[in-house]
Amino acid sequence: MKLLLALITIVFFFSIAPLTVVAGDGIRVFINITPIEFDVAPQIINGRAMVPMRAIFEALDCEVEWNAYTRTVTAVTQDNFTISLTIDSTIITIDGQPHEIDVPPQIIDGRTLVPTRFVAEAMGLSVSWVSERRAVVIITNPREFELEAFRLLNEARAEAELPAMEWNEQLAIAARNILYYGAHDSACSTPQLPSRLAQFGFSHIVASEIGAARFEMPQDFVNDLVASLSRHLQRDSSNAQLIGISFRPFGIPDGSSNTFWSVVSAEIDETAEILEISEWGREVWRLFNEERQTEGLSPLYWDNSLTASAKEHSEDMVRNNFTDNFGFDSSHPFERALRHGWQGSELDQGVLTWDIPITPQELVEIFMSSSSSRSFILDANFTHFGAGFFSNECGSMVGWTIKTGK
């Protein structure tokens, strides 16, 4: 099998100082890539972007209450997180704790305006000022930026009479690892990606990085790819394209904002096969059976009920940030397996969580190096096998659950 892969990583960095302008100067507000419409225009007051409170809170899926007697607005998030602001007061209450802000909520043209950045950051969200667009961007879901960039990039390829690319989650995780871990973990850096991806059948891997010193919305990002004659837009082959894109927003102490973009693309021929993340469980199964064969043991049969309960447990660990064989609700591994149709009489389980994706080969090496994990994989009495993998959106926590039984 021959596979030609071109791996391109584009990293964009920006740092923007706070801007002071007069009020009512055409400020726009976005939640992710969606513009928010207001009946009273956002204002810049004393250097702070102020927006109508009900519109912004409701756009962030909050329930809003207004107390006319105390002139206090209270917003409750979907997670029951509470923020209270009082007109003309510089004290804001966050889950019952007072905090001071430098510009108080104000009533303008019959609407209560609140400071955008402080409110969003109080909810744990990232906020960026985009000077070229005179826009405030509140980021709740980086994946919206990534998928929009993917759509726009395919539009640019269509204009260049090139075939559309297909989204590939494995390449998206590779791109994400560059942004979140590449700077301090050499295993996730661009030079090391070829060797990590090679175990999934990728070959002839090329990696490169470029940067731009300004904020990049998805359209800006794709425009830069076009302007730089990116290799994403110079394919001579008609073969299918696979791509993964990652976007990372974060703030820094001086009040400015930074983001990074990365993109990983692959060119393959008609006969190429890539081990998708959805196939990782079966690859672990194959590798563990190789270990059993080496020890003269019978292979384990793939079991859908064990796999379903393993996937459920891996997602449970990642979403609730814990590592244990019992569920977050204290449910027993055997109980979970029964819920998914397991009809065996015995079961054993091993789990692993990590802050970067653990590949099937790496997982097997870790399990086989542990005497306790090795013992249940190589137990001659067990006949069935299930495996489940789950990663959070940013790839900062992944979970593996392995189940064997009879």
C-alpha positions as CSV (number, residue, x, y, z in Angstrom):
1,M,0.0,0.0,0.0
2,K,1.3,3.4,-1.0
3,L,0.3,6.5,0.7
4,L,1.5,10.0,0.0
5,L,0.9,12.5,2.8
6,A,1.6,16.2,2.9
7,L,1.4,17.6,6.4
8,I,1.1,21.3,6.5
9,T,0.9,23.2,9.8
10,I,0.0,26.9,9.8
11,V,0.2,28.7,13.1
12,F,-1.0,32.2,13.5
13,F,-0.2,34.4,16.5
14,F,-1.6,37.8,17.4
15,S,-1.4,40.2,20.3
16,I,-3.7,43.2,20.4
17,A,-3.6,46.0,23.0
18,P,-6.8,47.4,24.4
19,L,-8.4,50.0,22.2
20,T,-10.0,53.3,23.3
21,V,-12.5,54.9,21.0
22,V,-15.6,57.1,21.3
23,A,-19.0,55.5,22.1
24,G,-21.2,54.2,19.3
25,D,-18.5,53.7,16.7
26,G,-19.9,50.6,14.8
27,I,-18.8,47.9,17.2
28,R,-19.9,44.4,16.3
29,V,-20.1,41.4,18.6
30,F,-19.8,37.7,17.6
31,I,-20.3,34.6,19.5
32,N,-18.0,32.3,17.8
33,I,-18.6,33.0,14.1
34,T,-22.2,34.2,14.5
35,P,-22.9,38.0,14.7
36,I,-25.3,39.1,17.4
37,E,-28.0,41.7,16.5
38,F,-28.8,44.4,19.1
39,D,-31.6,47.0,19.1
40,V,-29.2,49.4,20.8
41,A,-25.7,49.5,19.3
42,P,-22.7,48.3,21.4
43,Q,-20.7,51.2,22.8
44,I,-17.1,51.8,23.9
45,I,-17.2,53.5,27.2
46,N,-14.0,54.4,29.1
47,G,-12.1,51.9,27.0
48,R,-14.6,49.0,27.6
49,A,-17.0,47.4,25.1
50,M,-20.5,47.6,26.5
51,V,-23.4,45.6,25.1
52,P,-27.2,45.3,25.9
53,M,-27.3,42.8,28.7
54,R,-30.4,40.8,27.8
55,A,-29.3,40.2,24.2
56,I,-25.8,39.0,25.1
57,F,-26.9,36.9,28.1
58,E,-29.6,35.2,26.1
59,A,-27.2,34.6,23.2
60,L,-25.0,32.8,25.7
61,D,-28.0,30.6,26.7
62,C,-28.5,32.3,30.1
63,E,-31.8,33.0,31.9
64,V,-32.1,36.7,32.7
65,E,-33.9,38.4,35.5
66,W,-34.4,42.1,36.0
67,N,-35.1,43.6,39.5
68,A,-36.5,47.1,38.8
69,Y,-36.5,48.0,42.5
70,T,-32.7,47.3,43.1
71,R,-31.9,47.9,39.4
72,T,-30.1,44.6,39.3
73,V,-29.8,42.2,36.5
74,T,-29.1,38.5,37.2
75,A,-28.0,35.9,34.7
76,V,-28.0,32.2,35.3
77,T,-26.1,29.9,33.0
78,Q,-27.1,26.4,31.9
79,D,-24.7,25.1,34.7
80,N,-26.5,27.2,37.3
81,F,-23.6,29.7,37.4
82,T,-24.9,33.1,38.6
83,I,-23.8,36.6,37.7
84,S,-25.4,39.7,39.2
85,L,-24.8,43.3,38.1
86,T,-26.3,46.5,39.5
87,I,-26.8,49.7,37.5
88,D,-24.0,52.3,38.1
89,S,-22.2,49.9,40.6
90,T,-18.7,48.7,40.0
91,I,-19.4,45.6,42.2
92,I,-20.4,42.5,40.3
93,T,-21.3,39.3,42.1
94,I,-20.2,36.0,40.6
95,D,-21.7,32.9,42.3
96,G,-22.2,35.0,45.5
97,Q,-18.7,36.4,45.5
98,P,-18.2,40.2,45.0
99,H,-15.7,41.4,42.3
100,E,-14.9,45.0,41.2
101,I,-15.1,46.2,37.6
102,D,-13.8,49.5,36.3
103,V,-16.9,50.4,34.2
104,P,-20.3,49.9,35.8
105,P,-23.5,48.8,33.9
106,Q,-25.3,51.7,32.5
107,I,-28.8,52.5,31.0
108,I,-28.5,53.9,27.5
109,D,-31.5,54.5,25.2
110,G,-33.6,52.4,27.5
111,R,-31.3,49.4,27.5
112,T,-28.9,48.2,30.2
113,L,-25.4,47.9,28.8
114,V,-22.8,45.7,30.5
115,P,-19.1,45.2,30.0
116,T,-18.6,42.4,27.5
117,R,-15.2,41.1,28.4
118,F,-15.7,40.9,32.1
119,V,-19.1,39.2,31.8
120,A,-17.8,36.7,29.3
121,E,-14.6,36.0,31.2
122,A,-16.6,35.6,34.4
123,M,-18.4,32.7,32.6
124,G,-15.0,31.2,31.8
125,L,-15.1,32.2,28.1
126,S,-12.3,33.7,25.9
127,V,-12.9,37.2,24.5
128,S,-10.9,38.8,21.7
129,W,-10.9,42.2,20.1
130,V,-10.5,42.1,16.3
131,S,-9.3,45.6,15.3
132,E,-9.7,45.1,11.6
133,R,-13.3,44.2,11.9
134,R,-14.0,46.5,14.9
135,A,-15.5,43.4,16.6
136,V,-15.6,41.7,19.9
137,V,-15.5,37.9,19.6
138,I,-16.7,35.7,22.4
139,I,-15.5,32.1,22.0
140,T,-17.6,29.3,23.4
141,N,-16.8,26.6,20.9
142,P,-13.5,26.6,18.9
143,R,-14.9,23.8,16.7
144,E,-17.2,26.3,15.0
145,F,-14.1,28.2,13.8
146,E,-12.4,25.0,12.6
147,L,-15.4,23.8,10.6
148,E,-16.0,27.2,9.1
149,A,-12.4,27.4,8.0
150,F,-12.7,23.9,6.5
151,R,-15.8,25.1,4.5
152,L,-14.1,28.2,3.3
153,L,-11.0,26.4,2.3
154,N,-13.0,24.0,0.2
155,E,-14.6,27.0,-1.5
156,A,-11.2,28.3,-2.3
157,R,-10.2,25.0,-3.7
158,A,-13.3,24.9,-5.8
159,E,-12.4,28.2,-7.3
160,A,-8.9,26.8,-8.1
161,E,-10.7,23.8,-9.7
162,L,-9.3,21.4,-7.1
163,P,-11.3,18.6,-5.5
164,A,-12.9,19.1,-2.1
165,M,-11.1,17.9,1.0
166,E,-12.7,15.6,3.5
167,W,-12.5,16.3,7.3
168,N,-10.4,13.7,9.2
169,E,-10.6,13.7,13.0
170,Q,-7.2,12.0,13.4
171,L,-5.5,14.8,11.5
172,A,-7.5,17.3,13.5
173,I,-6.2,15.8,16.7
174,A,-2.6,16.0,15.3
175,A,-3.2,19.7,14.5
176,R,-4.6,20.2,18.0
177,N,-1.6,18.5,19.6
178,I,0.7,21.0,17.9
179,L,-1.1,23.9,19.4
180,Y,-1.7,22.6,22.9
181,Y,1.5,20.5,23.4
182,G,4.0,21.1,20.6
183,A,5.8,23.9,22.5
184,H,6.7,21.8,25.5
185,D,6.2,18.2,24.4
186,S,8.5,17.1,21.6
187,A,6.3,14.1,20.8
188,C,3.5,16.5,19.7
189,S,5.8,19.0,17.8
190,T,5.7,19.3,14.0
191,P,9.0,17.5,13.5
192,Q,7.8,14.5,15.4
193,L,4.4,14.1,13.8
194,P,5.7,12.1,10.9
195,S,6.9,9.2,13.1
196,R,3.7,9.3,15.2
197,L,1.4,9.3,12.1
198,A,3.5,6.7,10.3
199,Q,2.2,3.9,12.5
200,F,-1.3,4.5,11.0
201,G,0.0,4.0,7.4
202,F,1.0,7.6,6.6
203,S,4.2,7.9,4.6
204,H,6.3,10.5,2.7
205,I,5.3,13.0,5.4
206,V,6.3,16.7,5.0
207,A,5.8,19.2,7.8
208,S,6.2,23.0,7.8
209,E,5.0,26.0,9.8
210,I,4.3,29.6,8.9
211,G,3.0,32.5,11.1
212,A,1.2,35.8,10.9
213,A,1.2,38.5,13.6
214,R,-2.5,39.4,13.7
215,F,-5.9,38.0,14.7
216,E,-7.3,35.4,12.3
217,M,-11.0,34.7,11.9
218,P,-11.7,31.8,9.6
219,Q,-12.1,34.0,6.5
220,D,-8.8,35.8,7.3
221,F,-7.1,32.5,7.8
222,V,-8.2,31.1,4.5
223,N,-7.4,34.5,2.7
224,D,-3.9,34.2,4.0
225,L,-3.6,30.6,2.7
226,V,-4.7,31.9,-0.7
227,A,-2.3,34.9,-0.6
228,S,0.6,32.8,0.4
229,L,0.0,30.3,-2.4
230,S,-0.5,27.6,0.2
231,R,0.2,24.1,-0.8
232,H,-3.4,23.3,0.2
233,L,-4.3,25.2,-3.0
234,Q,-1.6,23.8,-5.3
235,R,-2.5,20.1,-5.6
236,D,-1.8,18.6,-9.0
237,S,-3.3,15.3,-8.1
238,S,-7.0,14.5,-8.3
239,N,-6.7,12.1,-5.4
240,A,-8.9,12.7,-2.3
241,Q,-7.7,15.1,0.3
242,L,-8.0,14.6,4.0
243,I,-7.7,17.5,6.4
244,G,-7.9,18.5,10.1
245,I,-7.9,22.0,11.4
246,S,-7.4,23.3,14.9
247,F,-8.0,26.8,16.4
248,R,-6.8,27.8,19.9
249,P,-7.9,31.0,21.7
250,F,-6.5,32.2,25.0
251,G,-5.9,35.4,26.9
252,I,-2.8,36.7,28.5
253,P,-2.4,38.8,31.7
254,D,-2.0,42.2,30.0
255,G,-5.5,42.0,28.7
256,S,-4.7,41.4,25.0
257,S,-5.7,38.2,23.3
258,N,-3.9,35.5,21.3
259,T,-5.0,32.7,19.0
260,F,-3.2,30.0,17.0
261,W,-4.4,28.1,13.9
262,S,-3.0,24.9,12.7
263,V,-4.0,22.7,9.7
264,V,-2.8,19.2,8.8
265,S,-3.7,17.9,5.4
266,A,-3.1,14.5,3.7
267,E,-2.9,13.5,0.0
268,I,-3.6,9.8,-0.6
269,D,-3.8,7.5,-3.6
270,E,-6.8,5.2,-4.6
271,T,-5.4,2.3,-2.6
272,A,-4.5,4.1,0.6
273,E,-6.0,3.1,3.9
274,I,-5.9,5.2,7.0
275,L,-6.7,3.9,10.5
276,E,-9.5,6.2,11.5
277,I,-10.1,6.9,15.2
278,S,-13.3,4.9,15.0
279,E,-11.1,1.9,14.2
280,W,-8.7,2.3,17.0
281,G,-10.5,-0.1,19.3
282,R,-10.3,-2.9,16.7
283,E,-6.6,-2.2,16.2
284,V,-6.0,-2.6,20.0
285,W,-7.9,-5.9,19.8
286,R,-5.7,-7.1,17.0
287,L,-2.5,-6.1,18.8
288,F,-3.6,-7.7,22.1
289,N,-4.4,-10.9,20.2
290,E,-0.9,-10.8,18.8
291,E,0.4,-10.7,22.3
292,R,-1.8,-13.7,23.3
293,Q,-0.7,-15.6,20.2
294,T,2.9,-15.1,21.3
295,E,2.1,-16.6,24.7
296,G,0.3,-19.6,23.0
297,L,-3.2,-18.4,24.0
298,S,-6.4,-18.4,22.0
299,P,-7.5,-15.1,20.5
300,L,-10.3,-13.0,22.1
301,Y,-13.5,-12.5,20.3
302,W,-14.7,-9.0,19.6
303,D,-17.8,-8.2,21.6
304,N,-20.1,-5.3,20.8
305,S,-21.7,-5.1,24.3
306,L,-18.3,-4.9,26.0
307,T,-17.2,-2.3,23.5
308,A,-20.3,-0.2,24.0
309,S,-19.8,-0.2,27.8
310,A,-16.1,0.5,27.3
311,K,-16.9,3.6,25.2
312,E,-19.5,4.8,27.7
313,H,-17.0,4.5,30.5
314,S,-14.2,6.3,28.6
315,E,-16.5,9.2,27.8
316,D,-17.6,9.3,31.5
317,M,-14.0,9.6,32.7
318,V,-13.2,12.4,30.2
319,R,-16.3,14.4,30.7
320,N,-16.1,14.2,34.5
321,N,-12.3,14.4,34.7
322,F,-11.5,11.2,36.8
323,T,-9.7,7.9,36.3
324,D,-11.3,4.9,37.9
325,N,-12.8,1.5,37.0
326,F,-16.1,2.5,38.7
327,G,-18.3,5.1,37.0
328,F,-18.7,8.7,38.1
329,D,-22.1,7.6,39.5
330,S,-20.2,4.7,41.3
331,S,-21.7,2.1,38.8
332,H,-19.8,-1.2,38.7
333,P,-18.0,-2.2,35.4
334,F,-20.1,-5.4,35.3
335,E,-23.3,-3.4,35.8
336,R,-22.4,-1.1,32.9
337,A,-21.7,-4.2,30.7
338,L,-25.1,-5.7,31.6
339,R,-26.8,-2.5,30.5
340,H,-25.3,-2.9,27.1
341,G,-26.3,-6.6,26.7
342,W,-23.3,-8.5,28.1
343,Q,-24.4,-12.1,28.9
344,G,-21.1,-13.5,30.3
345,S,-20.4,-14.6,33.8
346,E,-17.1,-12.9,34.4
347,L,-15.4,-9.6,33.4
348,D,-12.2,-7.6,34.0
349,Q,-11.4,-4.1,33.1
350,G,-8.4,-1.7,32.7
351,V,-8.6,2.1,32.2
352,L,-6.2,4.8,31.2
353,T,-6.5,8.6,30.9
354,W,-3.9,10.9,29.4
355,D,-3.5,14.5,28.4
356,I,-2.6,13.6,24.8
357,P,-4.2,10.9,22.5
358,I,-2.7,7.5,23.2
359,T,-2.4,5.5,20.0
360,P,-3.4,1.8,19.9
361,Q,0.3,0.7,19.7
362,E,1.2,3.0,22.7
363,L,-1.8,1.7,24.7
364,V,-0.8,-1.9,24.2
365,E,2.8,-1.2,25.2
366,I,1.6,0.6,28.4
367,F,-0.8,-2.3,29.3
368,M,1.8,-5.0,28.6
369,S,4.4,-3.2,30.7
370,S,2.1,-3.3,33.8
371,S,1.9,-6.7,35.6
372,S,-1.8,-6.2,36.6
373,S,-2.9,-5.1,33.2
374,R,-0.9,-7.8,31.4
375,S,-2.4,-10.5,33.6
376,F,-6.0,-9.9,32.5
377,I,-5.1,-9.4,28.9
378,L,-3.2,-12.8,29.0
379,D,-5.8,-14.6,31.1
380,A,-6.4,-17.9,29.4
381,N,-10.0,-18.1,30.9
382,F,-11.2,-15.0,29.1
383,T,-12.8,-15.3,25.6
384,H,-14.3,-11.9,24.7
385,F,-12.9,-8.4,24.3
386,G,-14.1,-4.8,24.1
387,A,-12.3,-1.4,23.8
388,G,-13.5,2.2,24.0
389,F,-11.7,5.5,23.3
390,F,-12.9,9.0,23.9
391,S,-11.3,12.5,23.5
392,N,-12.6,15.9,24.6
393,E,-12.9,18.7,22.1
394,C,-9.4,20.1,22.5
395,G,-7.7,16.8,22.9
396,S,-6.4,17.8,26.4
397,M,-7.8,14.6,28.0
398,V,-8.4,11.2,26.4
399,G,-9.7,8.0,28.0
400,W,-9.2,4.3,27.1
401,T,-11.2,1.5,28.6
402,I,-10.4,-2.2,27.9
403,K,-12.7,-5.0,28.9
404,T,-12.2,-8.8,28.8
405,G,-14.7,-11.4,29.9
406,K,-16.2,-14.9,29.4
